[in-house]
Amino acid sequence: MEIQRETTEYLYLGITGSVPATSAEVAFLAAAVRPTTDDWETATIVDTDAHALWDDAVASGVTGDFFLARLVGDFGGNTVVLTAGDYQVWVRLTDTTERPVRIAPVALEVL
């Protein structure tokens, strides 16, 4: 996945499995760097076609049982601003009894 460093837009990740009951987060890090507490950013769970971001998530080309969306870029005071480079995307899903952490199967290149 590629984005321009001047852009502010949603990035979508397709997730397979059950929708988490509590929350979802993502982290954007250099390869081989593991996330710490401060790296996690809240993601929006897009889990039905009634969600306002559903059509954009589907159009992005990612697939899954549901999607995570995270706004990236500095427009409007957004807090996730990435400089040019390659990023490994991490996902953390918080449910009632589990909190799985996974590396997303996509890499992000900021141009």
N, C-alpha and C positions, 0 to 999 in steps of 0.2 A: 504494500500500500504506500502511496506517495502523496505528500501534500506540500504546498509551498509555505515557506516560513512566514510570509505576509498574510496568510489566510486565517480566518476564524470560521471553523465549520465543525459539524459533528463527525466523529469517527465512529464507525459501527463495528461491533464484533458479534459474530454468530455463536451462540452457545447451545450445546446439545445437553439435554437432561431436564430436570425439574427446575422450575422458577424458584429462586431462593425466597424464603418467607420474610427476610429482614432487609438485606441490602446487597449491593454490588459495588465493587470498586475496581479501579484500574491503576496501573503504574507504568510509566514510560521510562525505561532505563537503558543504559548502554549494555551491550552484550556482556554476559558473565557477571553482572552486578545484581545482587539479590535485593529485593525491596526491604526497606525499613519502615517503621511506623509513619514517618513524615512523607513517604513517597506515595501513599495511597490517596487517590482522588475519587470522590463519589461519582458513580456512573448511573445513568438512568436506565431502568429496566423497561424494555419495550416488549411486552408479552402478548399483545392481542392486536388484531387489525383495527381495533377501535382507538388505539393509541395514536396521537398526533404525529409521531415520528415513524410509524410502521411503514408507510409507503416509501419513505426515503431509505429506511434500513433495507428493505427488500431491493430497491433500486441500486443500492451500493454493491450488490453482488455477493455479499456474505450470506452464508446459509446456517441454519440451526433451528432449534425448537423455539428459541426466543433470541432477542438481541440485547446488547448493551450499547448505549450511546454515551459519548463523552465529548463535550465541546472543547476544542483545542484552538488556541490563538488568543491574542491580546485585546481584541475588540470588546468593548462593553465591560471592561473590568474583569474578564474571565481570568481565573487563576492558573490555568494550565497553558503555559507559553513554552514552546520548544524551539531551541536553536537548530540550525542546520546540522544534520547528522543522522546516524542510524540508531534506531531504538528497538529494544525488545519490549513487547507488550505483555504485562502480567495481569491476571484477573484474580480477584478474591470475591467469593460469594459467601455471604453469611446467612445461615439458616438457623433453625431452632436448636439443632444438635450438632451440626457440622459447619466447618468454615474452610472449604477447599481453596487452595491456591494453585493456580496453573499458569504456565507460560502459554500465551495465545499462539496459535499456529500461523500467525502472520507477523511479519516484521514491518516496521514503520520507517520510511525514509523521509526526512524533512529536507526539502531542497532550498 
